[in-house]
Amino acid sequence: MTKTRLLEGWPLLGLLSLILVAVSGLCLASLAYEVAGVRMVIRITARTSLVLFALAFSAQAMLTLWPSTLTRWQRRNRRQLGLAFAVSHTIHAAAIMAFATLDPQGFHEHAMPGTLVSGGIAYAFIVAMAATSFDRTAAWIGPAAWRTLHWLGGYYLWVSFIVTNGKRIDQSPLYALLVVLMLAILLLRIAARRRTRLLSTPA
């Protein structure tokens, strides 16, 4: 029963956040809190952010297409998975800032002005979406504004993951797999929407 509770709702968010912080701390400690450790945290949180975003972004489509215990859990905890993504990307941002502080030259060699601008917009969406992922704040902005914000933010982040991983495909096949994953999620969302429309249309 305790294990089940840890994997539901706010305890799930707490557990995921604790794991993210612990893994990041271990990476830093294993490399004596130097630049190499910071860069490892950047790489790891990039992956955890993508996985958590993918779970949240595909939750409704997965339930629509394949109703099961797992997809019901995924949809039921979509809010917490999205907030865990925000936690992961906050750690990611902190590691990037640490990289810029510890190794300014190395940071400027890897960072491009366009990336900084697009990344800044992405973080603005993350903050806004996280802030409105609670009942009170969601009610405050209203259903229409909430849907618009989360739709625009979700697809902006989806495009960001496509671009970020797509431009690194020549470095490793893993990046190609991550791009394919993002494209597959889009196809799932389209298929789920079509299925919903077909089921709601009178025979």
Secondary structure, 3 states (H helix, E strand, C coil): CHHHHHCCHHHHHHHHHHHHHHHHHHHHHHCCCCHHHHHHHHHHHHHHHHHHHHHHHCHHHHHHHCCCHHHHHHHHCHHHHHHHHHHHHHHHHHHHHHHHHHCHHHHHHHCCHHHHHHHHHHHHHHHHHHHCCCHHHHHHHCHHHHHHHHHHHHHHHHHHHHHHHHCCCCCCHHHHHHHHHHHHHHHHHHHHHHHHHHHHCCC
